[in-house]
Amino acid sequence: FGRGRCGPIGVDIGSRSVKLLQFDVARSRVWEAARWDLPTDRTAEPADREAEIIGALRRAREGRNFRGREAIFCLAAGDLFVQNIRVAQATGPELNKVVWAEAASRLPFAKEEAEVRYLDAADVRQGDTVRREVILLACRRSAVGRIINLAEQAGLRPVAVDVEPAALLRCYARQYRRDQDHQQRRMLVNVGAANTTVVIGHGAAAMFIKYVDVGGNLMDEAVARHLKMHPADAAALRRHNGDRRADQRDPEIARCVAEAIRPVLDRLAHELSLCIRYYSVTFRGQPLAGVVLGGGEASQSLVDWMATRLDVPCELGS
C-alpha cells in the first residue's frame, strides 16, 4: 500500500443506526468513524427501510475523511442461521462433506439457495464415542445479494461480508492477547437493540455461538408499558437518564426504569445461564474465566447485576 492508504470501511447496519469505521493501513489507529441514526419506525416496508439505510450510508460519509469506497459488511442476525452441531471426526475435504450432509437436514431453507460455512470447535465426548463439534453458519444467497445491492446504491464497493460473532472474537482476541489470555475461555456478550450475541471463545477460536432475542427494544417496550408512555418517549427517557453520571440521575426515574426492565434482564440472565450450562456439559475440563459484556446496552450496572446472577466474573467490554 502507498503512503496514506487505509483499510476498507467497516459498516455495521443496526436496527437503530448505521455505524462506519476505518483504520489506517497498519490497523493500529482509527482513521475515521461516523454514526447516523435511522428512523425509529420499525414497521416500515422493507423497500422503504432499505432506502433509509442507503440514504444513511451516504449521509454518514458526507464531509468526513473516509478514504476509498471499499467496505466490509456484516450479515444481520435475522439473516444468519447458527447452530452448534456434532459430526463424525474428519479433517479437510472429508469434514466439509460431513458438515454439508448434516447441514442439509438442519437448514430452515433449501440447500440450493444457501451459503454455508462452519467453524471447527473441538472434539467432544458423546457416550463412548468422540465426535467433532462444529458451528454451522448459513444464510440465503439472497441475503448476500441484498447487502451487495445496498452497498452499490450507497456508492460503496463490498469486498467482504462478515458475521458478527467472528468480528467480536477478532476484536477481543486483540485486546486479550497475552499468552495467559489465549489459554482462557471467555463468554462474550454483545447486548444490542434487537438482540444479544453470545460467543464463547478460546483465544480467537469460537466454541459456541447463539443469538438471543433480548435487547434494548424489549427494555424500551417494558418501560413504555410500566410508565404508560409512547415507546419512543420511553426509549428517550431510558437513554437520557442512563447517559448522565450516577450523581446526576433522577433517583425516582432510575428506580422506575430498573423496576420495568427487571423481567427483561431476568430473561437475559436465564438465557446466558443456559449457554454456560451447555458449554460446561459439552466442553468439560476448563471453566469459563469470565464474561465480557459489550454493545450499546452494556453498562457497569448491568455488569454488576449479571455477576451476581451468573456467579461468574463479569467485566465491561471496551
C-alpha positions as CSV (number, residue, x, y, z in Angstrom):
1,F,0.0,0.0,0.0
2,G,1.1,3.5,-0.7
3,R,1.6,6.1,1.9
4,G,-1.7,7.4,3.4
5,R,-3.8,4.4,2.3
6,C,-6.3,3.0,4.7
7,G,-8.1,-0.3,5.1
8,P,-11.6,-0.8,4.0
9,I,-14.6,0.9,5.7
10,G,-16.3,-1.4,8.3
11,V,-20.0,-1.0,8.0
12,D,-22.5,-2.0,10.8
13,I,-26.1,-1.8,9.8
14,G,-28.1,-2.0,13.1
15,S,-31.8,-1.6,13.8
16,R,-31.3,1.9,15.1
17,S,-28.3,3.3,13.3
18,V,-25.6,2.7,10.7
19,K,-22.0,2.9,12.0
20,L,-18.9,3.2,9.9
21,L,-15.3,2.9,11.0
22,Q,-12.0,2.9,9.1
23,F,-8.5,2.1,10.3
24,D,-5.2,3.2,8.8
25,V,-3.4,0.7,6.7
26,A,-1.5,-0.7,9.7
27,R,-4.8,-1.2,11.6
28,S,-3.2,0.5,14.6
29,R,-5.2,3.7,14.6
30,V,-8.8,4.8,13.9
31,W,-8.7,6.9,10.7
32,E,-12.3,7.9,10.7
33,A,-15.6,6.9,12.3
34,A,-19.2,8.0,11.9
35,R,-22.7,7.1,13.1
36,W,-26.1,8.0,11.5
37,D,-29.3,7.3,13.3
38,L,-32.1,5.6,11.4
39,P,-35.8,6.4,11.7
40,T,-37.4,4.7,14.7
41,D,-40.4,3.3,12.9
42,R,-39.7,-0.5,12.8
43,T,-43.0,-1.1,10.9
44,A,-41.7,0.4,7.6
45,E,-41.9,-1.7,4.5
46,P,-38.6,-3.5,3.5
47,A,-38.2,-1.3,0.4
48,D,-38.6,1.9,2.4
49,R,-36.2,0.6,5.1
50,E,-33.6,-0.2,2.5
51,A,-33.9,3.3,1.1
52,E,-33.4,4.8,4.6
53,I,-30.3,2.7,5.0
54,I,-28.9,3.7,1.7
55,G,-29.5,7.4,2.5
56,A,-27.9,7.0,5.9
57,L,-24.8,5.3,4.4
58,R,-24.4,8.3,2.0
59,R,-25.0,11.0,4.6
60,A,-22.7,9.4,7.2
61,R,-19.8,9.8,4.8
62,E,-20.6,13.4,3.8
63,G,-17.9,15.8,5.0
64,R,-15.9,13.0,6.6
65,N,-12.4,11.9,5.9
66,F,-13.2,8.3,4.8
67,R,-10.8,7.1,2.1
68,G,-11.8,4.9,-0.8
69,R,-15.0,3.0,-1.5
70,E,-14.0,-0.5,-0.4
71,A,-16.2,-1.7,2.5
72,I,-16.8,-4.8,4.6
73,F,-20.4,-5.5,5.6
74,C,-22.0,-7.9,8.1
75,L,-24.9,-10.3,7.9
76,A,-27.8,-9.3,10.2
77,A,-28.7,-11.7,12.9
78,G,-32.1,-12.3,11.3
79,D,-30.4,-13.5,8.1
80,L,-28.0,-15.8,9.8
81,F,-28.8,-19.4,10.8
82,V,-26.4,-20.5,13.6
83,Q,-26.3,-23.9,15.3
84,N,-23.7,-26.0,17.2
85,I,-23.7,-29.5,15.7
86,R,-21.7,-32.7,16.3
87,V,-20.4,-34.7,13.4
88,A,-18.2,-37.7,12.9
89,Q,-14.5,-37.0,13.3
90,A,-12.9,-36.0,10.0
91,T,-10.4,-33.4,8.6
92,G,-10.0,-31.4,5.4
93,P,-12.3,-32.1,2.5
94,E,-13.9,-35.1,4.3
95,L,-15.0,-32.8,7.1
96,N,-16.6,-30.4,4.5
97,K,-18.6,-33.3,3.1
98,V,-19.8,-34.4,6.6
99,V,-20.8,-30.9,7.6
100,W,-22.7,-30.3,4.3
101,A,-24.5,-33.6,4.7
102,E,-25.6,-32.7,8.2
103,A,-26.4,-29.1,7.3
104,A,-28.9,-30.3,4.6
105,S,-31.2,-31.7,7.2
106,R,-31.0,-28.8,9.5
107,L,-31.3,-25.7,7.4
108,P,-34.6,-23.8,7.6
109,F,-34.4,-23.2,3.8
110,A,-33.5,-25.2,0.7
111,K,-29.8,-26.0,0.5
112,E,-29.8,-24.9,-3.2
113,E,-30.3,-21.3,-2.1
114,A,-27.9,-21.5,0.9
115,E,-24.5,-20.2,1.5
116,V,-22.9,-22.5,4.2
117,R,-19.8,-22.0,6.3
118,Y,-18.7,-23.6,9.5
119,L,-16.2,-23.0,12.4
120,D,-14.3,-26.0,13.7
121,A,-14.7,-26.0,17.5
122,A,-13.2,-29.1,19.3
123,D,-13.5,-32.8,20.0
124,V,-16.3,-33.7,22.4
125,R,-17.2,-37.0,24.0
126,Q,-20.7,-38.3,23.3
127,G,-21.3,-41.5,25.2
128,D,-18.5,-43.9,24.4
129,T,-17.5,-42.1,21.2
130,V,-15.6,-38.9,20.3
131,R,-17.2,-36.6,17.8
132,R,-16.4,-33.2,16.4
133,E,-18.3,-30.1,17.5
134,V,-18.6,-27.5,14.7
135,I,-20.6,-24.3,14.5
136,L,-22.8,-24.2,11.4
137,L,-23.3,-20.7,9.8
138,A,-25.7,-20.3,6.9
139,C,-27.8,-17.7,5.1
140,R,-29.8,-17.4,1.9
141,R,-27.9,-16.2,-1.1
142,S,-30.5,-13.5,-1.5
143,A,-29.4,-12.0,1.8
144,V,-25.8,-11.6,0.5
145,G,-27.3,-10.2,-2.7
146,R,-29.3,-7.6,-0.8
147,I,-26.2,-6.4,1.0
148,I,-24.3,-6.1,-2.2
149,N,-27.2,-4.1,-3.7
150,L,-27.3,-1.8,-0.7
151,A,-23.6,-1.2,-0.9
152,E,-23.5,-0.4,-4.6
153,Q,-26.5,2.0,-4.3
154,A,-24.8,3.8,-1.5
155,G,-21.6,4.2,-3.6
156,L,-19.5,1.6,-1.8
157,R,-17.7,-1.5,-3.2
158,P,-18.2,-4.5,-0.9
159,V,-15.0,-6.6,-0.6
160,A,-16.3,-9.0,2.1
161,V,-19.4,-10.0,4.0
162,D,-18.6,-11.0,7.6
163,V,-20.6,-12.4,10.5
164,E,-20.9,-10.5,13.8
165,P,-19.7,-13.4,16.1
166,A,-16.4,-13.7,14.1
167,A,-15.9,-10.0,14.3
168,L,-16.4,-10.0,18.0
169,L,-13.9,-12.7,18.5
170,R,-11.2,-10.9,16.5
171,C,-11.9,-7.7,18.4
172,Y,-11.5,-9.2,21.8
173,A,-8.6,-11.5,20.8
174,R,-6.6,-8.3,20.0
175,Q,-7.5,-6.9,23.5
176,Y,-6.8,-10.1,25.4
177,R,-3.6,-11.1,23.6
178,R,-1.3,-12.2,26.4
179,D,-0.3,-15.8,26.4
180,Q,-2.3,-16.3,29.6
181,D,-5.4,-14.8,28.0
182,H,-5.2,-17.2,25.0
183,Q,-5.3,-20.1,27.3
184,Q,-8.5,-19.0,28.9
185,R,-12.1,-19.3,27.7
186,R,-14.4,-16.4,27.9
187,M,-18.1,-15.7,27.1
188,L,-18.5,-12.5,25.0
189,V,-22.0,-11.0,25.3
190,N,-22.9,-8.2,22.9
191,V,-26.2,-6.6,24.0
192,G,-27.7,-4.7,21.2
193,A,-31.0,-3.1,20.4
194,A,-32.7,-6.0,18.6
195,N,-30.9,-9.0,20.1
196,T,-27.9,-10.2,22.1
197,T,-25.0,-12.1,20.5
198,V,-23.4,-14.7,22.7
199,V,-20.0,-16.2,21.8
200,I,-17.8,-18.5,23.9
201,G,-14.2,-18.4,22.6
202,H,-10.8,-19.8,23.2
203,G,-8.5,-17.0,22.1
204,A,-9.6,-16.2,18.5
205,A,-11.4,-19.6,18.1
206,A,-15.1,-20.0,18.5
207,M,-16.6,-22.8,20.6
208,F,-20.2,-21.7,20.9
209,I,-22.4,-19.1,19.2
210,K,-26.0,-18.2,19.9
211,Y,-28.3,-15.2,19.2
212,V,-30.8,-14.4,22.0
213,D,-33.9,-12.4,21.2
214,V,-33.4,-9.9,24.0
215,G,-32.2,-6.4,23.6
216,G,-32.8,-2.7,24.1
217,N,-36.0,-2.7,22.1
218,L,-37.6,-5.1,24.7
219,M,-36.4,-2.9,27.5
220,D,-38.0,0.2,25.9
221,E,-41.3,-1.6,25.4
222,A,-41.2,-2.7,29.1
223,V,-40.6,0.9,30.3
224,A,-43.4,2.1,28.0
225,R,-45.9,-0.4,29.4
226,H,-44.8,0.3,33.0
227,L,-45.0,4.1,32.8
228,K,-47.8,4.2,30.2
229,M,-45.7,6.1,27.7
230,H,-45.2,6.1,24.0
231,P,-42.3,3.7,23.1
232,A,-40.3,6.5,21.6
233,D,-40.6,8.6,24.7
234,A,-39.7,5.6,26.9
235,A,-36.6,5.0,24.8
236,A,-35.5,8.6,25.2
237,L,-36.2,8.6,28.9
238,R,-34.2,5.4,29.5
239,R,-31.2,6.7,27.4
240,H,-31.1,10.3,28.6
241,N,-31.2,9.2,32.3
242,G,-28.7,6.4,31.7
243,D,-26.3,8.8,29.9
244,R,-25.9,11.0,32.9
245,R,-23.4,10.4,35.7
246,A,-24.7,8.4,38.6
247,D,-24.8,11.5,40.9
248,Q,-26.9,13.4,38.3
249,R,-29.6,10.9,37.7
250,D,-33.1,11.3,39.0
251,P,-33.4,8.5,41.6
252,E,-37.1,8.1,41.0
253,I,-36.8,7.7,37.3
254,A,-33.9,5.3,37.8
255,R,-36.0,3.2,40.2
256,C,-39.0,3.1,37.8
257,V,-36.8,2.1,34.8
258,A,-35.0,-0.5,36.8
259,E,-38.3,-2.0,38.0
260,A,-39.7,-2.0,34.5
261,I,-36.8,-3.7,32.8
262,R,-36.1,-6.3,35.5
263,P,-38.2,-9.1,33.9
264,V,-36.3,-8.5,30.6
265,L,-32.9,-8.7,32.4
266,D,-34.1,-11.8,34.2
267,R,-34.9,-13.4,30.9
268,L,-31.5,-12.4,29.5
269,A,-29.7,-13.8,32.6
270,H,-31.6,-17.1,32.2
271,E,-30.6,-17.4,28.5
272,L,-26.9,-16.7,29.4
273,S,-27.0,-19.3,32.2
274,L,-28.3,-21.9,29.6
275,C,-25.4,-21.1,27.3
276,I,-22.9,-21.5,30.2
277,R,-24.6,-24.9,31.1
278,Y,-24.3,-26.1,27.5
279,Y,-20.6,-25.1,27.4
280,S,-19.9,-26.8,30.8
281,V,-21.6,-30.1,29.7
282,T,-20.1,-30.1,26.2
283,F,-16.5,-28.9,26.8
284,R,-15.6,-30.4,30.1
285,G,-12.4,-29.7,31.9
286,Q,-11.9,-25.9,31.8
287,P,-14.4,-23.5,33.3
288,L,-15.0,-20.0,31.9
289,A,-12.5,-17.4,33.0
290,G,-15.2,-14.7,32.8
291,V,-17.9,-12.9,30.9
292,V,-17.3,-9.7,28.9
293,L,-20.4,-7.6,28.3
294,G,-20.4,-5.1,25.4
295,G,-22.7,-3.5,22.9
296,G,-24.9,-0.4,23.1
297,E,-26.9,-1.6,26.1
298,A,-23.9,-2.7,28.2
299,S,-23.1,-0.7,31.4
300,Q,-21.3,-1.2,34.6
301,S,-24.6,-1.6,36.5
302,L,-25.6,-4.4,34.1
303,V,-22.2,-6.0,34.6
304,D,-22.5,-5.9,38.4
305,W,-26.1,-7.3,38.2
306,M,-25.1,-10.1,35.9
307,A,-22.1,-11.1,38.0
308,T,-24.5,-11.9,40.9
309,R,-26.9,-13.8,38.7
310,L,-24.4,-15.9,36.7
311,D,-21.9,-16.5,39.5
312,V,-19.1,-15.9,37.0
313,P,-16.6,-12.9,37.0
314,C,-18.0,-10.2,34.7
315,E,-16.4,-7.1,33.2
316,L,-17.4,-4.3,30.8
317,G,-16.0,-4.7,27.3
318,S,-14.2,-1.8,25.6
